[in-house]
Amino acid sequence: MKRTNKTLLFKSFKYFSITALLMFIAPFIIWQAFKNQDHPFYLPVLIIGIITAILAIVMGFYSLKIILKSIFGDK
């Protein structure tokens, strides 16, 4: 019977905390960009917000992959 790799599991929790942080920051940055459309930094702030949102999605899948690897092991 295999056991759960606890170091890998704690690593995935660290990545999930970063994911949760990005999931709250990204919509706020995008909202601030749309709120200030007449500002000269509108487009760079919007691009940063979209990149942050994409990064949150990627980090979510990556941390889920690490959790599954820690529970079920490598194939």
Stockholm file with secondary structure:
# STOCKHOLM 1.0

chainA/1-75         MKRTNKTLLFKSFKYFSITALLMFIAPFIIWQAFKNQDHPFYLPVLIIGIITAILAIVMGFYSLKIILKSIFGDK
#=GR chainA/1-75 SS CCCCCHHHHHHHHHHHHHHHHHHHHHHHHHHHHHHTTTSTTHHHHHHHHHHHHHHHHHHHHHHHHHHHHHHHCCC
#=GC SS_cons        CCCCCHHHHHHHHHHHHHHHHHHHHHHHHHHHHHHTTTSTTHHHHHHHHHHHHHHHHHHHHHHHHHHHHHHHCCC
//
